[in-house]
């Protein structure tokens, strides 16, 4: 099955600086890589995703890059703001013709934005 | 509308009780999921339903019993749970199973087993 590694487990940055979270995956068949933000006591919310036919995707201050050869993908948040403080999960998904998969998550990164 | 609704939001049950968690979506999604999330851990997949049929059971103990009465509803029946089963139970849905389909989570049901 798929295995997703996520680093770092905790990331503290100054407000206005950039934050980068990195993930690697094991299953070369995986082709969908979403990122979820989870605030304390809330549900995971999709913030951005990337499919294997593209290498980079951007949405305002958030960007994701994918390197399929190296099997790693990263989340980049620029101009960080206090409301960016949360736990971020990367995930990977693959579909094999004989079955169907849910998401395999990384262990999460606790992002702390220092004022 | 990307809404997945779960009830109840909080549930406290004894180890001999029988209770159910309910999930509903009206987005026409044909894939529905149950995830379990412990504190400070990522969500863990429990069950996947595709077109109302169970397609994945991730070796979940039989004290958890899923049911999909129709394409909009998903239940999780609970019986003889243990204190270590206390967690946030997340329902989710997507247009269908298969990679590349966005999975939307409900708010979750906080379960405490006493």
Boltz contact constraints between the chains, C-beta under 6 A:
constraints:
  - contact:
      token1: [A, 31]
      token2: [B, 99]
      max_distance: 6.0
  - contact:
      token1: [A, 32]
      token2: [B, 99]
      max_distance: 6.0
  - contact:
      token1: [A, 32]
      token2: [B, 100]
      max_distance: 6.0
  - contact:
      token1: [A, 43]
      token2: [B, 105]
      max_distance: 6.0
  - contact:
      token1: [A, 43]
      token2: [B, 107]
      max_distance: 6.0
  - contact:
      token1: [A, 43]
      token2: [B, 108]
      max_distance: 6.0
  - contact:
      token1: [A, 44]
      token2: [B, 105]
      max_distance: 6.0
  - contact:
      token1: [A, 51]
      token2: [B, 100]
      max_distance: 6.0
  - contact:
      token1: [A, 89]
      token2: [B, 42]
      max_distance: 6.0
  - contact:
      token1: [A, 93]
      token2: [B, 99]
      max_distance: 6.0
  - contact:
      token1: [A, 94]
      token2: [B, 99]
      max_distance: 6.0
  - contact:
      token1: [A, 95]
      token2: [B, 98]
      max_distance: 6.0
  - contact:
      token1: [A, 95]
      token2: [B, 99]
      max_distance: 6.0
  - contact:
      token1: [A, 100]
      token2: [B, 50]
      max_distance: 6.0
  - contact:
      token1: [A, 100]
      token2: [B, 55]
      max_distance: 6.0
  - contact:
      token1: [A, 100]
      token2: [B, 97]
      max_distance: 6.0
  - contact:
      token1: [A, 102]
      token2: [B, 33]
      max_distance: 6.0
  - contact:
      token1: [A, 102]
      token2: [B, 45]
      max_distance: 6.0
  - contact:
      token1: [A, 102]
      token2: [B, 48]
      max_distance: 6.0
  - contact:
      token1: [A, 105]
      token2: [B, 42]
      max_distance: 6.0
  - contact:
      token1: [A, 105]
      token2: [B, 43]
      max_distance: 6.0
  - contact:
      token1: [A, 107]
      token2: [B, 42]
      max_distance: 6.0
  - contact:
      token1: [A, 108]
      token2: [B, 42]
      max_distance: 6.0
